Amino acid sequence: MAKRLFSGIQPSGDIHIGNYLGALRNWVALIPEFECIYCIVDYHAITIPYEPAEMQGRILSLAAVLVGCGIDPERCTLFVQSHVPEHTELAWVLNSVTPVGELFRMTQFKDKSAQFEGSVNAGLLDYPVLQAADILLYKAEVVPVGEDQVQHLELSREIARRFNARYGPVFPEPKERLTAAARIMGLDDPTKKMSKSLGNTIGLLEEPKSIWEKVRTAVTDPARIRRSDPGEPTKCNVFTLHGYFSSAEDIKRIAPACRAAAIGCIECKKTLYENMMKVLDPIRERAQALLADPEQVWAILRRGAERCRPIAQATMAEVKKAMGL
């Protein structure tokens, strides 16, 4: 029997190529290997300022993009966190075995506290406990994470360990499955990570004309000022993106041509754009077709929640029995 895998993503705005290369492409690749449960974590999204009137649209758009990327609801489970109330019920229980000092040490809490100074809420501090509940509710054995999320998963294991030590062996300790993709940097500033908050992204639903404009004006090797100047591909963010979107033949051709100044940056960017659109066009077309029939998307999410509720309810029954509740 395949091991169960859980991962979640916030409906916090347009999904971009950094999300795709860093997580979603990996999610799709993991489906044949594991029993995959993928969650749109809307309760996590409310820990930072947002517009309530936009939330349902953001959930709908994200679900369409996920399916468009290859998250096939016939081969895995896709649902919305708030549609299964046991997530927050288990989070409250796990609070009772989580030291507050551990939460204050979380790097993400420190970063968010600095970003939202003056409006830090308890949800930001308790975010990792809800994250642990998301995972442990389904007794997931595997969680795909980037390096920046390893600390949170380590806390999830510690919470499971503390609960089991106090009440009996209920939860497995989830193991990380590190994603291979490197940090995807912004095209306008290769020193900064591609991020919705910085506005330096390429959205998966973005129109081709807009994407080309961003690729066309992307910063390249700063030492290459004129067309005749030789470049160094390893110092060029555009060349890094070729590694994710272009064929081995294109990369083998571009690298020496750049170093010999036999190819200009604009030609290199055109090749990147063409290869990028071979990946992004089908995703956008599939997602737009789903968004043209919103009820189809909501039906997928309802079915996903219906699959998850019996698992979640069984886990909570076991938790309550162990705790004498």
Phi and psi in degrees as a GROMACS rama.xvg file:
@    title "Ramachandran Plot"
@    xaxis  label "Phi"
@    yaxis  label "Psi"
@TYPE xy
-67.804  144.623  ALA-2
-67.3287  149.634  LYS-3
-88.0011  135.351  ARG-4
-121.909  139.385  LEU-5
-130.029  140.248  PHE-6
-154.024  155.522  SER-7
-133.728  159.305  GLY-8
-142.784  138.347  ILE-9
-79.6538  142.629  GLN-10
-84.6029  69.3311  PRO-11
-109.527  19.9681  SER-12
134.696  -170.938  GLY-13
-62.6828  132.36  ASP-14
-78.2862  133.88  ILE-15
-120.611  177.701  HIS-16
-65.4259  -25.2503  ILE-17
-63.8278  -42.7904  GLY-18
-63.0159  -41.9022  ASN-19
-64.7943  -49.8117  TYR-20
-73.0596  -32.63  LEU-21
-83.6562  -24.6429  GLY-22
-140.308  -56.7001  ALA-23
-64.4655  -39.6555  LEU-24
-60.883  -37.7579  ARG-25
-69.0458  -39.1731  ASN-26
-56.1585  -45.4396  TRP-27
-62.8976  -43.0757  VAL-28
-64.9395  -25.94  ALA-29
-83.028  -14.5734  LEU-30
-58.0055  -43.4213  ILE-31
-67.812  -22.1171  PRO-32
-90.9904  -29.0721  GLU-33
-130.042  165.607  PHE-34
-84.0158  99.7067  GLU-35
-94.3376  130.1  CYS-36
-118.969  116.872  ILE-37
-115.809  134.239  TYR-38
-127.129  135.633  CYS-39
-88.9082  107.711  ILE-40
-91.5514  80.4081  VAL-41
-71.8613  -29.6514  ASP-42
-65.6768  -33.3509  TYR-43
-66.8058  -35.8903  HIS-44
-68.1402  -21.6846  ALA-45
-83.762  1.24363  ILE-46
-79.9521  -7.25156  THR-47
-124.815  158.566  ILE-48
-55.6786  137.27  PRO-49
-154.136  167.375  TYR-50
-99.5484  111.006  GLU-51
-54.5932  -36.6139  PRO-52
-65.2297  -18.1187  ALA-53
-95.6077  -11.703  GLU-54
-61.0853  -47.0248  MET-55
-62.6623  -37.7918  GLN-56
-65.2557  -37.9021  GLY-57
-66.8849  -40.091  ARG-58
-63.5584  -46.2064  ILE-59
-60.3047  -47.5526  LEU-60
-63.2489  -43.718  SER-61
-62.9342  -44.5618  LEU-62
-59.7981  -42.3388  ALA-63
-63.593  -40.7845  ALA-64
-65.0372  -43.1437  VAL-65
-60.1257  -45.8829  LEU-66
-65.814  -38.9095  VAL-67
-61.8284  -30.5978  GLY-68
-77.1184  -15.2318  CYS-69
119.842  7.50485  GLY-70
-76.6084  87.113  ILE-71
-78.1084  113.948  ASP-72
-66.2151  -10.7148  PRO-73
-84.0351  -16.7261  GLU-74
-114.456  -8.31635  ARG-75
-152.195  -178.866  CYS-76
-112.808  129.511  THR-77
-126.455  126.765  LEU-78
-154.581  175.32  PHE-79
-105.036  132.685  VAL-80
-53.2409  -47.304  GLN-81
-70.946  -9.1845  SER-82
-81.4931  -7.02562  HIS-83
-125.291  95.3537  VAL-84
-64.7802  -15.5035  PRO-85
-65.1276  -17.9605  GLU-86
-58.905  -50.3076  HIS-87
-76.7302  -28.6212  THR-88
-63.6609  -46.2729  GLU-89
-68.4256  -34.23  LEU-90
-59.2634  -41.2833  ALA-91
-63.4072  -41.9268  TRP-92
-61.3263  -45.2914  VAL-93
-69.0125  -23.0594  LEU-94
-57.2046  -29.9209  ASN-95
-75.0509  -9.5434  SER-96
-121.156  13.8443  VAL-97
-109.675  117.477  THR-98
-67.0314  132.99  PRO-99
-60.6805  -35.9673  VAL-100
-58.3596  -34.3466  GLY-101
-64.7558  -37.4487  GLU-102
-68.7409  -39.5136  LEU-103
-67.1869  -20.5687  PHE-104
-86.0886  -6.93574  ARG-105
-65.9587  127.448  MET-106
-59.1901  -41.0992  THR-107
-63.9414  -37.292  GLN-108
-63.8792  -41.8034  PHE-109
-62.0066  -43.3891  LYS-110
-65.7454  -45.5951  ASP-111
-67.4428  -35.5403  LYS-112
-62.6378  -39.057  SER-113
-69.4215  -38.4542  ALA-114
-69.8237  -37.5938  GLN-115
-113.957  41.9168  PHE-116
-55.7952  129.918  GLU-117
97.3847  -13.4707  GLY-118
-138.202  39.3218  SER-119
-78.8163  121.243  VAL-120
-105.341  166.809  ASN-121
-63.4264  -27.565  ALA-122
-61.8962  -37.0429  GLY-123
-63.0556  -40.3116  LEU-124
-68.9335  -39.7181  LEU-125
-88.2513  -1.09991  ASP-126
-47.4345  -47.4368  TYR-127
-65.3031  -26.798  PRO-128
-71.4606  -42.9985  VAL-129
-62.985  -37.8398  LEU-130
-62.9509  -41.1072  GLN-131
-62.8458  -40.9425  ALA-132
-62.9576  -40.1714  ALA-133
-54.6865  -44.2855  ASP-134
-76.1144  -49.2499  ILE-135
-72.6715  -25.3485  LEU-136
-57.4662  -34.1839  LEU-137
-101.863  7.78393  TYR-138
50.072  42.3487  LYS-139
-65.96  135.68  ALA-140
-93.844  -19.641  GLU-141
-134.183  138.481  VAL-142
-134.31  117.335  VAL-143
-76.1325  125.277  PRO-144
-141.095  155.345  VAL-145
-85.6657  169.813  GLY-146
-59.7225  -29.3589  GLU-147
-73.2748  -10.7338  ASP-148
-106.886  -0.771255  GLN-149
-61.1013  -38.224  VAL-150
-60.1722  -41.1198  GLN-151
-65.7397  -39.3701  HIS-152
-69.0313  -35.1674  LEU-153
-61.0299  -39.0758  GLU-154
-66.7074  -37.5844  LEU-155
-59.3439  -41.335  SER-156
-64.7995  -40.7545  ARG-157
-65.0738  -39.565  GLU-158
-64.4625  -44.5547  ILE-159
-60.0973  -41.9714  ALA-160
-63.4716  -43.4109  ARG-161
-66.396  -41.818  ARG-162
-63.0591  -47.7463  PHE-163
-61.4625  -38.076  ASN-164
-66.9046  -33.8874  ALA-165
-86.0798  -37.8285  ARG-166
-118.887  -8.18897  TYR-167
115.397  163.476  GLY-168
-74.3138  90.2701  PRO-169
-102.013  -43.1341  VAL-170
-110.032  138.371  PHE-171
-75.5745  156.317  PRO-172
-90.9545  113.18  GLU-173
-67.9907  143.009  PRO-174
-104.418  147.709  LYS-175
-82.1266  148.481  GLU-176
-120.644  97.509  ARG-177
-67.0168  133.674  LEU-178
-76.3958  145.93  THR-179
-85.7573  -20.693  ALA-180
-68.3764  139.569  ALA-181
-76.2804  169.674  ALA-182
-62.9788  131.457  ARG-183
-93.0596  120.606  ILE-184
-93.6554  157.359  MET-185
-67.3667  142.788  GLY-186
-69.436  -27.544  LEU-187
-82.9156  -23.329  ASP-188
-151.82  97.6106  ASP-189
-66.1696  -3.35785  PRO-190
-88.9326  -7.71934  THR-191
-119.574  137.428  LYS-192
-64.9586  142.537  LYS-193
-61.0945  124.63  MET-194
-152.11  138.225  SER-195
-59.4779  -38.2872  LYS-196
-66  -26.2558  SER-197
-91.6012  -10.6824  LEU-198
67.4755  29.3155  GLY-199
-115.833  33.1156  ASN-200
-102.982  166.103  THR-201
-116.212  111.56  ILE-202
-75.5439  147.755  GLY-203
-67.9312  -23.3908  LEU-204
-101.704  7.46897  LEU-205
-68.7999  145.8  GLU-206
-70.5032  145.806  GLU-207
-53.6254  -39.6881  PRO-208
-61.2163  -41.9616  LYS-209
-67.4552  -39.7949  SER-210
-63.7678  -43.7262  ILE-211
-61.3188  -39.6282  TRP-212
-62.0332  -38.7691  GLU-213
-70.084  -40.4533  LYS-214
-68.0376  -41.5234  VAL-215
-59.1759  -38.1598  ARG-216
-98.2038  10.1535  THR-217
-64.1438  144.159  ALA-218
-71.933  133.783  VAL-219
-114.376  -160.365  THR-220
-54.7592  115.606  ASP-221
-62.252  -19.0674  PRO-222
-80.08  -13.5919  ALA-223
-96.5007  97.4151  ARG-224
-95.5284  -44.1311  ILE-225
-106.749  161.3  ARG-226
-58.3534  -32.0431  ARG-227
-82.5691  -7.65624  SER-228
-76.0236  134.304  ASP-229
-69.5479  148.235  PRO-230
-115.481  169.093  GLY-231
-122.71  103.365  GLU-232
-55.2232  -34.4011  PRO-233
-66.6795  -13.2463  THR-234
-104.045  9.69897  LYS-235
-115.061  122.82  CYS-236
-66.0946  -32.2846  ASN-237
-62.7753  -42.43  VAL-238
-65.6608  -35.5067  PHE-239
-59.0194  -41.8635  THR-240
-68.014  -29.6076  LEU-241
-55.9343  -35.3944  HIS-242
-61.4671  -23.3402  GLY-243
-98.1444  -26.1965  TYR-244
-115.989  -23.5877  PHE-245
-99.3886  159.253  SER-246
-74.5262  162.218  SER-247
-60.0685  -34.5412  ALA-248
-65.7818  -43.614  GLU-249
-62.8441  -43.8213  ASP-250
-65.0004  -41.6876  ILE-251
-63.0565  -31.9563  LYS-252
-79.2139  -41.5144  ARG-253
-71.2842  -42.7616  ILE-254
-57.2386  -54.778  ALA-255
-67.7508  -32.0941  PRO-256
-65.8664  -37.391  ALA-257
-64.7982  -45.9187  CYS-258
-64.083  -28.9789  ARG-259
-95.3  4.30508  ALA-260
58.3009  28.667  ALA-261
-87.9585  -7.93154  ALA-262
-135.453  138.968  ILE-263
-88.1121  163.525  GLY-264
-62.6291  -36.289  CYS-265
-67.5752  -36.67  ILE-266
-66.3434  -40.2005  GLU-267
-61.7888  -41.3848  CYS-268
-68.5529  -36.2603  LYS-269
-62.7438  -41.5946  LYS-270
-63.4646  -43.995  THR-271
-59.8336  -47.259  LEU-272
-59.5356  -45.9412  TYR-273
-61.4541  -42.6571  GLU-274
-71.4646  -35.8095  ASN-275
-62.6189  -42.066  MET-276
-70.7316  -23.9675  MET-277
-62.9371  -29.7456  LYS-278
-87.4894  -44.7485  VAL-279
-79.3325  -32.3837  LEU-280
-57.6832  -49.7499  ASP-281
-63.7068  -35.951  PRO-282
-63.2861  -47.6948  ILE-283
-62.9571  -42.3899  ARG-284
-65.3594  -42.4833  GLU-285
-65.6924  -42.0725  ARG-286
-66.2276  -42.098  ALA-287
-65.3788  -35.2229  GLN-288
-64.4249  -38.9719  ALA-289
-68.3917  -41.0681  LEU-290
-67.7416  -20.757  LEU-291
-73.6006  -13.8856  ALA-292
-133.644  74.0995  ASP-293
-55.341  -34.0417  PRO-294
-61.4419  -32.6703  GLU-295
-62.682  -39.7515  GLN-296
-69.162  -46.1798  VAL-297
-62.5073  -33.6118  TRP-298
-65.0247  -39.7652  ALA-299
-59.7592  -44.9636  ILE-300
-69.0341  -36.5593  LEU-301
-64.7184  -43.4959  ARG-302
-62.6192  -38.3637  ARG-303
-62.8024  -44.1259  GLY-304
-64.6995  -37.5098  ALA-305
-63.5751  -34.6381  GLU-306
-69.5541  -35.6328  ARG-307
-79.4315  -32.415  CYS-308
-58.8336  -45.0123  ARG-309
-61.6766  -36.197  PRO-310
-65.7292  -47.0435  ILE-311
-63.6087  -42.1593  ALA-312
-66.0659  -38.2801  GLN-313
-66.0136  -39.8391  ALA-314
-64.4412  -43.8773  THR-315
-66.7602  -34.1203  MET-316
-64.3809  -39.8806  ALA-317
-67.5527  -40.9385  GLU-318
-62.1011  -48.3658  VAL-319
-63.5712  -40.1509  LYS-320
-63.3872  -42.9441  LYS-321
-63.3561  -32.8253  ALA-322
-89.8851  -4.90187  MET-323
77.3159  23.7425  GLY-324
